[in-house]
Amino acid sequence: MFERAGLRPGADFISYCGSGVTACHNLLVAEHAGFPGGRLYPGSWSQYAGTSRPAAMGA
């Protein structure tokens, strides 16, 4: 699943979700599957949505 998403062993990546909880699970599974180096965006979408930064939606 990680490779299909474009992740390669040794690559840096950031995990986020709606609130940060599921993102932690993703990091744990990635580490166990041989993809170390992931980082958590703890605010996740809940924090980002409260900013004025752009968000792409759709194609």
ABEGO torsion letter per residue (X at the ends): XAAAAGBBBGBBBBBBBAAGAAAAAAAAAAAAAGBBGBBBBAAEAAAAAABABBBBBEX
